[in-house]
């Protein structure tokens, strides 16, 4: 019985079928992390630009 358990555990350790899924999951996590950080940086820049432009338009309209 113990020998069958050992053989089963060895076969599980040697099985590499699930590794591809894990590798794709890790790559996906890295892509998501890079996308989120890029989006946050881009979003802050756009928000700053829109705020500046809105302020300039408001000031120009109020000056008349």
Buried (B, 14 or more C-beta within 10 A) or exposed (E): EEEEEEEEEEEEEEEEEEEEEEEEEEEEEEEEEEEEEEEEEEEEEEEEEEEEEEEEEEEEEEEE
